[in-house]
Amino acid sequence: MPILFHLADITKDPIKGNKKKISEWIKQIVLQNNKEIGDIDIIFCSNEYLLDINKKFLHHHYYTDVITFPYNEKNVLSGDVFISVDQVKINAEQFKATFSEELHRVMIHGILHLIGFEDDTDHKRMHMHVLEDEALELLKL
């Protein structure tokens, strides 16, 4: 099953030329977590686009970098991962990272949510960050 990348309301592809390597990396992380790959769509968008989704589906009235909608069936991972490239840029500046580094972190953060990891407590957030770091070590572009 495929991992597909889409542009919602933006025109510049933030990962052009690296789609195959990023797909393989995501597959590796999914398989390491004893899951199978279903249909995973990663949708890049603007802050306003993701804010609208956040309001409409989660009833949150604030900007965020990623929203994940899982459609998993048993052990098969499927879902939509919406990523605001605007927020990724802001995060990168805030965390003194490159845009690409932060984009990869946010992408794998969304995938980890699909796998079933949560970040709704400080402890879970710290664990998620460790998992992100471990995953990022495996990405070779």
C-alpha positions, 0 to 999 in steps of 0.5 A: 500500500502506498504512502502518498504526498499531496499539496493542499493549498500551497504550491511549493513541494517541501520534499520534492526529490526526496519522496522515495527515501522519506517513504522508505523511512516511514515504512521502516518506522511503521514496521519497527513498531509491528504494524503494516502499511496501509494507505497513508496520505501526507498533506502539506498545507498552510497555517490557515488551512490547518487551522480550519481543520483544527476548528472543524474537526477538533474544535480547537481554535489555534494553529498547530503543526500537524493533525493526524486522522487515523483510519487503521484497521487492526494492525494495518496503518492508514490515515491522513497526516496534515502538516502546516509548512507555515508552522514548521517554518515557525517551529524551525526558527524557535527550535533553531533547526533547519526547515527540513529537520523540523519537517521530518520531525513533524512528519514522523510525529504524525506517523507516531500518532498513527501508530498509536503513541500519544502526547497528551501528558508531559511523560508521553510528550517526552517519550514521543520526543525520544521516539522522534529522535530515534526515528530521525537517526534512521533518515538518510537523505 
